[in-house]
């Protein structure tokens, strides 16, 4: 069984880090906030669709609360189970 390398991105933290380094008057700040809002909407829709491939992507982007380490919903066992499920 070969194991694929599965990179993860802590999307919310990345956006906050970028936002904090661009300054308060930067023209990038508002598009970053819009992107974060749109990603939250995508995550909400993904939970409704419950597509296994989409769920894996959302977890790898930490857009589901179970994948967000600072969330009370964080569940590393469930994350690993979902990410390691074979795609049929």
N, C-alpha and C positions, 0 to 999 in steps of 0.2 A: 504494500500500500504506500503510495507516494503522498507526501504531505506538501500542500501548496503553502507558500509564504503568504500570509494574510496581513497586510499592513492595516493599522488602525489610525484614525485621526480623531483627536478630541476636538471636534469642530467648534463647540462653544468656547472652549479655552483659546483656541487659535484665533477666533474672531475677536475675543476680548483682548488678547495680546496685541494683535495688529491695531485694534482701535486705540489702545492705550499708548501706542507708540507713534501714532500719526498726528497727535495734537488735537486740541478742541476745535480749532477752526479749519481743520482739514476738510477738503471736499470729498475725501474717501469715507469719512465717518458715517454719513447718511446712507450711502450705498451698502456699507457693511451692516447697518441696522436693518435695512430692507432685506438683504440676503439672509440674515439670521431669522427674520420673521417668515420669509418664504420657506426656508428650510424647516421651520417649526410646522408650517402648514403641510409640507410634503410628508413630514414624519407622522402627523396626525392622519393623513390620508393613507399612508402605508400601513398604519395599525388597522385601519378599516379593511384594507385589501387582504392583509395577512398572506402575502405571497412569500414563500420560503426564500427565494433568491433576494427579493427586495428587503426582507427582514434582516438577512445577513449584511447587506450593504448598509442598512440603517444602523445596525449594531456597530459595524466597523467605523462609522462616522460618529458614533456616540450620540445619535439623535433620538434613540429610545431611552427612556428613563432607567431601564434595567441595565443599560450599558454606561450610564453616567456615574462615575465613582462617588461623586458628592451627593447623589440622590438617595433618599431613603428606600427607593425601589431597586437599588443596585443589587444584582444577583449574578455573581461571577460563574456559578455553576450552570445556570440557565444559558448564559452567554456562550460558554464553552460548548454546551450541548448543541445549541442552535448552529454555531459556527462549524462544528464538526459533523453535522448531519450530511449524509450523502445526498446529492441532488439526483433525483430520479427522473 
